[in-house]
């Protein structure tokens, strides 16, 4: 019986360890709200990516999208998250949070792979 009890725990641990980014409960709640407000996004996952640009060389992006064959996928608090292999190299270990504060509110990405970032928090240097 103990082998059966530890098997689900091992599966949960593997899913958490293998995820590229982590989404906090606050961010997941906001993402779910955005999906509910726009029916076009229902059933889609949040794609987190990086691309060249911004004042520090690379910038973050987030869109609702369908899963592609090479995507790395995870689920946090009921929200699916996708990261392409290129972006995974730059954002592995990042935590996505959300704040509804009047000043400085919105989505925030805490990326341990960023050597420096700009004041706006939307771009970084790898």
Backbone as CSV, one residue per row, in Angstrom:
resi,resn,N_x,N_y,N_z,CA_x,CA_y,CA_z,C_x,C_y,C_z
1,UNK,0.826,-1.197,0.000,0.000,0.000,0.000,0.864,1.251,0.000
2,UNK,1.987,1.236,0.670,2.818,2.440,0.684,3.395,2.745,-0.695
3,UNK,3.610,1.737,-1.540,4.101,1.993,-2.890,3.053,2.759,-3.695
4,UNK,1.790,2.428,-3.495,0.716,3.127,-4.189,0.612,4.564,-3.694
5,UNK,0.796,4.784,-2.411,0.678,6.119,-1.840,1.821,7.021,-2.304
6,UNK,3.013,6.469,-2.530,4.135,7.311,-2.936,4.150,7.581,-4.434
7,UNK,3.517,6.755,-5.234,3.525,6.957,-6.687,2.916,8.302,-7.094
8,UNK,1.723,8.684,-6.589,1.185,9.993,-6.964,2.090,11.132,-6.512
9,UNK,2.692,11.016,-5.338,3.594,12.059,-4.852,4.776,12.217,-5.802
10,UNK,5.329,11.104,-6.288,6.453,11.159,-7.214,6.039,11.851,-8.509
11,UNK,4.819,11.603,-8.981,4.349,12.248,-10.198,4.207,13.756,-10.000
12,UNK,3.691,14.164,-8.861,3.530,15.585,-8.573,4.897,16.249,-8.496
13,UNK,5.842,15.626,-7.802,7.188,16.168,-7.662,7.850,16.333,-9.023
14,UNK,7.695,15.356,-9.905,8.285,15.419,-11.236,7.706,16.587,-12.024
15,UNK,6.402,16.789,-11.965,5.759,17.875,-12.708,6.284,19.227,-12.242
16,UNK,6.455,19.407,-10.941,6.946,20.668,-10.405,8.403,20.874,-10.793
17,UNK,9.226,19.829,-10.696,10.643,19.926,-11.001,10.872,20.232,-12.475
18,UNK,10.063,19.673,-13.366,10.266,19.817,-14.792,9.729,21.123,-15.362
19,UNK,8.942,21.890,-14.623,8.368,23.110,-15.182,9.459,24.169,-15.349
20,UNK,9.349,24.936,-16.410,10.332,25.966,-16.722,10.107,27.190,-15.851
21,UNK,8.848,27.601,-15.718,8.494,28.751,-14.901,7.485,28.323,-13.848
22,UNK,7.290,29.190,-12.877,6.275,28.977,-11.853,5.313,30.151,-11.890
23,UNK,4.032,29.878,-11.746,3.003,30.917,-11.718,2.397,30.931,-10.322
24,UNK,2.395,32.094,-9.685,1.830,32.204,-8.351,0.309,32.112,-8.420
25,UNK,-0.295,31.913,-7.270,-1.756,31.832,-7.205,-2.398,33.147,-7.644
26,UNK,-1.823,34.289,-7.254,-2.367,35.592,-7.675,-2.336,35.732,-9.193
27,UNK,-1.221,35.348,-9.812,-1.104,35.447,-11.270,-2.086,34.498,-11.944
28,UNK,-2.207,33.278,-11.441,-3.129,32.305,-12.031,-4.570,32.803,-11.944
29,UNK,-4.921,33.420,-10.846,-6.273,33.957,-10.680,-6.537,35.056,-11.723
30,UNK,-5.554,35.947,-11.945,-5.720,37.013,-12.931,-5.793,36.442,-14.345
31,UNK,-4.978,35.448,-14.639,-5.000,34.809,-15.963,-6.368,34.181,-16.210
32,UNK,-6.903,33.488,-15.213,-8.224,32.861,-15.341,-9.308,33.919,-15.556
33,UNK,-9.188,35.053,-14.883,-10.141,36.149,-15.063,-10.074,36.681,-16.492
34,UNK,-8.871,36.844,-17.006,-8.699,37.332,-18.374,-9.292,36.344,-19.386
35,UNK,-9.130,35.068,-19.125,-9.698,34.055,-20.019,-11.226,34.102,-19.981
36,UNK,-11.776,34.291,-18.794,-13.231,34.320,-18.650,-13.834,35.562,-19.316
37,UNK,-13.102,36.673,-19.313,-13.600,37.921,-19.898,-13.551,37.924,-21.417
38,UNK,-12.687,37.111,-22.009,-12.556,37.064,-23.466,-12.715,35.617,-23.919
39,UNK,-13.893,35.290,-24.398,-14.212,33.901,-24.770,-13.277,33.344,-25.837
40,UNK,-12.639,34.199,-26.613,-11.675,33.751,-27.624,-10.481,33.033,-26.987
41,UNK,-10.192,33.366,-25.732,-9.062,32.766,-25.032,-9.441,31.536,-24.216
42,UNK,-10.718,31.215,-24.150,-11.170,30.055,-23.385,-10.528,28.793,-23.947
43,UNK,-10.012,27.967,-23.073,-9.407,26.707,-23.477,-7.963,26.825,-23.931
44,UNK,-7.442,28.042,-24.016,-6.049,28.235,-24.418,-5.160,28.330,-23.179
45,UNK,-3.879,28.145,-23.395,-2.896,28.262,-22.325,-2.193,29.606,-22.425
46,UNK,-1.548,29.998,-21.355,-0.726,31.201,-21.367,0.648,30.823,-21.905
47,UNK,1.050,31.460,-22.991,2.392,31.255,-23.541,3.287,32.367,-23.001
48,UNK,4.396,31.979,-22.381,5.389,32.920,-21.880,6.614,32.764,-22.772
49,UNK,7.108,33.892,-23.303,8.227,33.805,-24.229,9.155,34.997,-24.080
50,UNK,10.329,34.891,-24.675,11.261,36.011,-24.755,11.578,36.242,-26.224
51,UNK,11.899,37.493,-26.536,12.286,37.857,-27.895,13.268,39.016,-27.809
52,UNK,14.000,39.227,-28.872,14.932,40.345,-28.914,14.147,41.639,-28.851
53,UNK,14.672,42.608,-28.083,14.025,43.909,-27.991,14.085,44.463,-26.592
54,UNK,13.411,45.537,-26.390,13.405,46.191,-25.088,14.691,46.964,-24.862
55,UNK,14.763,47.671,-23.761,15.934,48.510,-23.505,17.129,47.732,-22.960
56,UNK,16.965,46.455,-22.635,18.080,45.667,-22.112,18.486,44.512,-23.021
57,UNK,17.889,44.385,-24.201,18.309,43.357,-25.151,17.290,42.267,-25.403
58,UNK,16.611,41.801,-24.376,15.579,40.772,-24.496,14.347,41.283,-23.761
59,UNK,13.170,40.906,-24.260,11.948,41.312,-23.570,11.007,40.124,-23.413
60,UNK,10.183,40.200,-22.374,9.203,39.161,-22.091,7.934,39.404,-22.890
61,UNK,7.241,38.322,-23.175,5.936,38.416,-23.794,5.029,37.332,-23.243
62,UNK,3.740,37.600,-23.218,2.751,36.629,-22.776,1.524,36.767,-23.663
63,UNK,1.048,35.653,-24.194,-0.159,35.623,-25.017,-0.898,34.322,-24.722
64,UNK,-2.183,34.299,-25.051,-2.936,33.050,-24.973,-2.741,32.327,-26.293
65,UNK,-2.460,31.022,-26.214,-2.097,30.286,-27.420,-2.412,28.805,-27.249
66,UNK,-2.371,28.103,-28.376,-2.533,26.646,-28.404,-1.162,26.000,-28.232
67,UNK,-1.154,24.787,-27.710,0.103,24.048,-27.527,0.666,23.605,-28.870
68,UNK,1.985,23.746,-28.999,2.713,23.278,-30.176,3.510,22.039,-29.792
69,UNK,3.944,21.276,-30.787,4.610,19.997,-30.537,5.828,20.097,-29.632
70,UNK,6.653,21.127,-29.782,7.895,21.205,-29.014,7.782,22.030,-27.729
71,UNK,6.590,22.497,-27.388,6.403,23.303,-26.181,6.651,22.503,-24.907
72,UNK,7.136,23.191,-23.906,7.220,22.664,-22.551,5.965,23.179,-21.848
73,UNK,5.211,22.289,-21.250,3.918,22.664,-20.678,3.859,22.322,-19.195
74,UNK,3.136,23.135,-18.448,2.896,22.889,-17.026,1.547,23.498,-16.677
75,UNK,1.050,23.164,-15.511,-0.203,23.736,-15.039,-0.022,24.207,-13.605
76,UNK,-0.502,25.421,-13.334,-0.412,26.013,-12.005,-1.772,26.562,-11.613
77,UNK,-2.318,26.069,-10.511,-3.593,26.555,-9.989,-4.673,26.551,-11.068
78,UNK,-4.669,25.517,-11.915,-5.684,25.361,-12.940,-5.417,26.101,-14.234
79,UNK,-4.265,26.758,-14.359,-3.931,27.516,-15.561,-2.774,26.826,-16.283
80,UNK,-2.985,26.532,-17.563,-1.933,25.928,-18.374,-0.932,26.975,-18.831
81,UNK,0.364,26.611,-18.794,1.431,27.526,-19.181,2.333,26.822,-20.186
82,UNK,2.660,27.520,-21.279,3.509,26.990,-22.336,4.768,27.839,-22.465
83,UNK,5.886,27.166,-22.733,7.144,27.852,-23.001,7.823,27.114,-24.146
84,UNK,8.248,27.854,-25.164,8.966,27.220,-26.271,10.417,26.946,-25.847
85,UNK,11.098,26.005,-26.501,12.466,25.641,-26.099,13.450,26.809,-26.127
86,UNK,13.366,27.708,-27.105,14.264,28.866,-27.166,14.105,29.731,-25.919
87,UNK,12.854,30.072,-25.590,12.585,30.920,-24.428,12.973,30.238,-23.128
88,UNK,12.811,28.926,-23.061,13.141,28.185,-21.841,14.589,28.410,-21.428
89,UNK,15.483,28.556,-22.404,16.893,28.794,-22.095,17.105,30.092,-21.335
90,UNK,16.218,31.059,-21.514,16.374,32.377,-20.904,15.535,32.597,-19.654
91,UNK,14.486,31.795,-19.471,13.590,32.070,-18.333,13.432,30.897,-17.367
92,UNK,14.281,29.890,-17.491,14.181,28.743,-16.584,14.324,29.213,-15.129
93,UNK,13.370,28.816,-14.306,13.383,29.176,-12.896,12.640,30.466,-12.570
94,UNK,12.114,31.133,-13.582,11.414,32.406,-13.356,10.082,32.174,-12.637
95,UNK,9.683,33.175,-11.864,8.403,33.146,-11.159,7.556,34.300,-11.690
96,UNK,6.335,33.971,-12.118,5.409,34.975,-12.629,4.390,35.268,-11.548
97,UNK,4.299,36.542,-11.172,3.376,36.971,-10.128,2.503,38.089,-10.685
98,UNK,1.457,38.425,-9.936,0.562,39.510,-10.335,0.207,40.325,-9.103
99,UNK,0.203,41.644,-9.284,-0.213,42.548,-8.223,-1.227,43.522,-8.802
100,UNK,-2.284,43.805,-8.046,-3.276,44.769,-8.503,-3.076,46.137,-7.847
101,UNK,-1.860,46.412,-7.388,-1.548,47.703,-6.780,-1.716,48.821,-7.801
102,UNK,-2.146,49.983,-7.346,-2.334,51.119,-8.237,-1.012,51.574,-8.849
103,UNK,0.041,51.534,-8.072,1.360,51.919,-8.558,2.213,50.666,-8.700
104,UNK,2.696,50.409,-9.891,3.567,49.254,-10.112,2.834,47.929,-10.199
105,UNK,1.527,47.949,-10.394,0.763,46.714,-10.489,0.927,46.053,-11.842
106,UNK,0.407,44.842,-11.958,0.467,44.082,-13.191,1.263,42.811,-13.001
107,UNK,1.576,42.145,-14.107,2.366,40.929,-14.046,3.828,41.283,-13.835
108,UNK,4.497,40.525,-12.998,5.919,40.704,-12.711,6.604,39.357,-12.913
109,UNK,7.745,39.378,-13.572,8.522,38.160,-13.783,9.838,38.304,-13.042
110,UNK,10.050,37.435,-12.070,11.299,37.394,-11.324,12.146,36.298,-11.960
111,UNK,13.167,36.693,-12.708,13.956,35.767,-13.503,15.379,35.663,-12.953
112,UNK,15.723,34.511,-12.368,17.074,34.355,-11.825,18.149,34.286,-12.915
113,UNK,17.750,34.083,-14.168,18.714,34.019,-15.270,19.070,35.393,-15.826
114,UNK,18.343,36.426,-15.430,18.608,37.778,-15.928,19.789,38.373,-15.170
115,UNK,20.801,38.802,-15.922,21.964,39.442,-15.298,21.630,40.866,-14.882
116,UNK,20.796,41.522,-15.665,20.318,42.854,-15.314,18.987,43.065,-16.020
117,UNK,18.207,44.002,-15.508,16.929,44.318,-16.143,16.717,45.817,-16.095
118,UNK,15.804,46.276,-16.911,15.540,47.710,-16.971,14.527,48.096,-15.896
119,UNK,14.309,49.375,-15.755,13.381,49.876,-14.752,11.946,49.465,-14.973
120,UNK,11.558,49.252,-16.231,10.169,48.891,-16.505,9.891,47.430,-16.146
121,UNK,10.935,46.603,-16.022,10.750,45.207,-15.656,10.285,44.325,-16.789
122,UNK,10.213,44.880,-18.005,9.730,44.083,-19.140,10.854,43.610,-20.041
123,UNK,12.068,44.057,-19.787,13.193,43.591,-20.580,14.359,43.270,-19.659
124,UNK,15.299,42.475,-20.176,16.415,42.030,-19.367,17.603,41.704,-20.251
125,UNK,18.758,41.568,-19.609,19.968,41.146,-20.299,20.299,39.741,-19.819
126,UNK,20.495,38.846,-20.774,20.775,37.446,-20.426,22.249,37.242,-20.116
